[in-house]
């Protein structure tokens, strides 16, 4: 996975510059944008990281951008930077899925800590998504008969009971079961049960 980037969206160039300097001082990669639209035009959701976003901006506000990203199912963690009068607005943004908010004037270390937490959160989410896709493709590789055998194994049925239930010989069930274990990269029935539960949850 590529290294995380901190995306800064702020129409005040002086603020954007000082934020860039602060974040680069801890060797994080930074990209700055002077408007929400500029960010939308230049952002690639495949890039890991987080978004440091000013609440109040001319044109599309930070909250508008948050809504736009949600509508496009883009889940980059957002840390809002707010002025004193915008705290209520920021609380609403967090309730709508923003990761955090920092009030101006903010403590540099506090902001850096929150950025690090957002980056870790994003990395975990991306890793989970990758696992989910991989698990889905393992299930998709099973034949309909193997899937039936898997479902009954997960229910705790013995080979004999599965054979009776599906009208097969115990030997055939054994072959299917071995194939299921191999395709799912499972070392035990417990592994299969965990995968099946995870797949249902997703």
Secondary structure, DSSP 8 states (H G I E B T S, - for coil): ----EEEEE-S-HHHHHHHHHHHHTTT-EEEEESSHHHHHHH--TTS-EEEEEES--SSS-HHHHHHHHHHTT---EEEEEE-GGGHHHHHHHHHTT--EEEESS--HHHHHHHHHHHHHHHHHHHHHHHHHHHHHHHHHTS-HHHHHHHHHHHTT--HHHHHHHHT--HHHHHHHHHHHHHHTT-SSHHHHHHHHHHHHH-
